[in-house]
């Protein structure tokens, strides 16, 4: 019996050692083989992890540098945009200030100011009115300072408020045709004085420098 066992033992060992087709899945064989090689040379995952750890510092530095450059670029663009907006706001503010100054200049002189200018010149609040003059085929317009004073019997305005409203309308017409400064200059320079006790009555004419079209617009 022992002789049969010894006879079949080498055959059995050769059978076990010989590769058997499709006995072991290739993945399992590969896994075993990889484990064997990994024990000697190290596993690929460990090598990849080691390589990533070794080069990670450089990648971080590159990423940080790129981020800082991009951040600086965007901050510069944002600052340029802020400067543009600030300049635009400054220009708008200046335009509004100039517009307010112009409006203040126009509003600064009104019916009250005209009354004061007349009173400071002659010591009386005289009435004023536009009058047309035809001379040599040309029509001209004058602002006459009439010899009728506030509180007098022949004064046509019932109250001082009515008088001030009339002066305000006159001032607005002078401003519309850019004649206010010209009229005020004549008022300050004239040596004449309105007189009611003479025949005919004496008014002080202040000439307006207008075109024919403007004359027609004022006189209607």
C-alpha positions as CSV (number, residue, x, y, z in Angstrom):
1,X,0.0,0.0,0.0
2,X,2.8,2.3,0.9
3,X,4.3,1.6,-2.5
4,X,1.2,2.9,-4.3
5,X,1.1,6.0,-2.2
6,X,4.7,6.7,-3.0
7,X,4.1,6.1,-6.6
8,X,1.1,8.6,-6.9
9,X,2.6,11.3,-4.6
10,X,4.9,12.9,-7.3
11,X,2.0,12.8,-9.8
12,X,-0.3,14.5,-7.4
13,X,2.2,17.2,-6.6
14,X,2.9,17.8,-10.3
15,X,-0.9,18.1,-10.8
16,X,-1.2,20.6,-8.1
17,X,1.7,22.6,-9.2
18,X,0.7,22.7,-12.9
19,X,-1.5,25.7,-14.0
20,X,-5.2,24.8,-14.4
21,X,-7.0,26.8,-17.1
22,X,-9.8,29.0,-15.9
23,X,-9.3,27.8,-12.3
24,X,-8.5,31.1,-10.8
25,X,-9.9,34.4,-12.1
26,X,-7.4,36.6,-13.7
27,X,-8.3,39.4,-11.3
28,X,-7.5,37.3,-8.4
29,X,-4.2,36.1,-9.9
30,X,-3.3,39.7,-10.7
31,X,-4.2,40.7,-7.2
32,X,-2.1,38.0,-5.6
33,X,0.8,38.9,-8.0
34,X,0.4,42.6,-7.2
35,X,0.5,41.9,-3.5
36,X,3.6,39.9,-4.0
37,X,5.4,42.6,-6.0
38,X,4.0,45.3,-3.7
39,X,5.7,43.6,-0.7
40,X,9.0,43.9,-2.5
41,X,8.8,47.2,-4.5
42,X,5.9,49.0,-2.8
43,X,2.3,49.4,-4.0
44,X,1.4,51.8,-6.9
45,X,-1.1,53.6,-4.6
46,X,1.7,54.3,-2.1
47,X,3.9,55.6,-5.0
48,X,1.2,57.8,-6.4
49,X,0.4,59.2,-2.9
50,X,4.1,59.8,-2.3
51,X,4.4,61.5,-5.7
52,X,1.4,63.7,-5.1
53,X,2.7,64.6,-1.6
54,X,6.1,65.4,-3.1
55,X,4.7,67.7,-5.8
56,X,1.8,69.2,-3.8
57,X,3.8,72.1,-2.5
58,X,4.8,73.3,-5.9
59,X,1.2,73.1,-7.1
60,X,-0.1,75.0,-4.1
61,X,2.5,77.7,-4.7
62,X,1.5,77.9,-8.3
63,X,-2.2,78.1,-7.5
64,X,-1.6,80.7,-4.8
65,X,0.4,82.8,-7.1
66,X,-2.3,82.6,-9.8
67,X,-5.0,83.5,-7.3
68,X,-3.1,86.5,-6.0
69,X,-2.5,87.8,-9.6
70,X,-6.1,87.3,-10.5
71,X,-7.2,89.0,-7.3
72,X,-4.9,91.9,-7.9
73,X,-6.2,92.3,-11.4
74,X,-9.8,92.3,-10.3
75,X,-9.2,94.7,-7.5
76,X,-7.5,97.1,-10.0
77,X,-10.5,96.8,-12.4
78,X,-12.9,97.4,-9.5
79,X,-10.9,100.5,-8.5
80,X,-10.9,101.8,-12.0
81,X,-14.7,101.4,-12.1
82,X,-15.0,103.2,-8.8
83,X,-12.9,106.1,-10.1
84,X,-15.1,106.3,-13.2
85,X,-18.2,106.4,-11.1
86,X,-16.8,109.0,-8.8
87,X,-15.7,111.2,-11.7
88,X,-19.2,111.0,-13.2
89,X,-20.8,111.8,-9.9
90,X,-18.4,114.8,-9.4
91,X,-19.3,116.1,-12.9
92,X,-23.0,115.7,-12.2
93,X,-22.7,117.5,-8.9
94,X,-20.8,120.3,-10.6
95,X,-23.4,120.6,-13.3
96,X,-26.2,120.7,-10.7
97,X,-24.2,123.4,-8.7
98,X,-23.8,125.5,-11.9
99,X,-27.5,125.1,-12.7
100,X,-28.4,126.1,-9.1
101,X,-26.2,129.1,-9.4
102,X,-27.9,130.1,-12.7
103,X,-31.3,129.7,-11.1
104,X,-30.2,131.7,-8.0
105,X,-29.0,134.5,-10.3
106,X,-32.4,134.5,-12.0
107,X,-34.4,134.3,-8.8
108,X,-32.2,136.7,-7.0
109,X,-33.7,139.7,-8.7
110,X,-37.5,139.8,-8.5
111,X,-40.3,142.2,-8.2
112,X,-39.2,143.2,-4.7
113,X,-35.7,144.0,-6.0
114,X,-37.1,146.1,-8.8
115,X,-39.2,148.1,-6.3
116,X,-36.1,148.6,-4.1
117,X,-34.1,149.7,-7.2
118,X,-36.7,152.3,-8.1
119,X,-37.0,153.5,-4.5
120,X,-33.3,153.8,-4.0
121,X,-33.0,155.9,-7.1
122,X,-35.8,158.4,-6.5
123,X,-37.1,157.9,-3.0
124,X,-40.5,156.8,-4.3
125,X,-42.1,153.6,-5.6
126,X,-43.0,154.6,-9.1
127,X,-45.1,152.6,-11.5
128,X,-43.5,151.1,-14.6
129,X,-44.9,150.1,-18.0
130,X,-43.8,149.1,-21.5
131,X,-44.4,151.5,-24.3
132,X,-43.8,151.1,-28.0
133,X,-42.3,153.9,-30.1
134,X,-42.5,154.0,-33.9
135,X,-39.7,156.0,-35.5
136,X,-38.7,156.1,-39.1
137,X,-40.6,152.9,-39.8
138,X,-39.0,151.0,-36.9
139,X,-40.7,149.9,-33.8
140,X,-38.9,150.1,-30.5
141,X,-39.9,149.2,-26.9
142,X,-39.1,151.2,-23.8
143,X,-39.7,150.5,-20.2
144,X,-41.1,153.8,-18.8
145,X,-40.8,154.8,-15.2
146,X,-44.1,156.5,-14.8
147,X,-44.6,159.6,-12.5
148,X,-47.3,157.7,-10.4
149,X,-46.1,156.6,-7.0
150,X,-47.4,154.0,-4.6
151,X,-50.1,155.6,-2.3
152,X,-50.8,158.4,-4.7
153,X,-54.2,159.3,-6.1
154,X,-53.4,158.3,-9.7
155,X,-51.6,155.1,-8.8
156,X,-53.4,152.4,-10.8
157,X,-52.6,149.4,-8.5
158,X,-55.0,149.0,-5.6
159,X,-52.6,147.5,-3.2
160,X,-48.8,147.1,-2.8
161,X,-49.2,143.4,-3.5
162,X,-50.7,144.2,-6.9
163,X,-47.9,146.6,-7.6
164,X,-45.3,143.9,-6.7
165,X,-47.0,141.3,-8.9
166,X,-46.8,143.8,-11.8
167,X,-43.1,144.4,-11.2
168,X,-42.5,140.7,-11.0
169,X,-44.1,140.2,-14.4
170,X,-42.0,143.0,-15.8
171,X,-38.8,141.5,-14.4
172,X,-39.6,138.1,-15.9
173,X,-40.1,139.7,-19.4
174,X,-36.7,141.5,-19.1
175,X,-35.0,138.3,-18.0
176,X,-36.6,136.3,-20.8
177,X,-35.2,138.6,-23.4
178,X,-31.9,139.2,-21.6
179,X,-32.6,142.9,-21.0
180,X,-32.6,143.1,-17.2
181,X,-28.9,144.1,-16.8
182,X,-29.2,146.6,-19.6
183,X,-32.3,148.3,-18.1
184,X,-30.8,148.4,-14.6
185,X,-27.7,150.0,-16.0
186,X,-29.7,152.7,-17.6
187,X,-31.8,153.2,-14.4
188,X,-28.6,153.8,-12.4
189,X,-27.0,156.2,-15.0
190,X,-30.0,158.4,-15.8
191,X,-30.2,161.9,-14.5
192,X,-33.9,162.3,-15.2
193,X,-36.7,162.0,-12.7
194,X,-40.4,161.2,-13.2
195,X,-42.6,164.3,-12.8
196,X,-46.3,164.4,-12.4
197,X,-46.9,168.1,-11.9
198,X,-45.9,169.1,-15.5
199,X,-47.7,169.1,-18.8
200,X,-47.1,166.8,-20.3
201,X,-46.1,164.3,-17.6
202,X,-42.5,163.4,-17.6
203,X,-41.6,159.7,-17.6
204,X,-38.1,158.2,-17.7
205,X,-37.7,156.0,-20.7
206,X,-35.3,153.0,-20.5
207,X,-34.7,151.5,-23.9
208,X,-34.7,147.8,-24.7
209,X,-32.3,146.4,-27.3
210,X,-34.6,144.0,-29.1
211,X,-35.0,142.5,-32.5
212,X,-38.1,143.2,-34.5
213,X,-39.4,139.7,-33.8
214,X,-38.9,140.2,-30.0
215,X,-40.7,143.5,-30.2
216,X,-43.7,141.9,-31.8
217,X,-43.7,139.2,-29.2
218,X,-43.8,141.7,-26.3
219,X,-46.3,144.1,-27.9
220,X,-48.5,141.3,-29.4
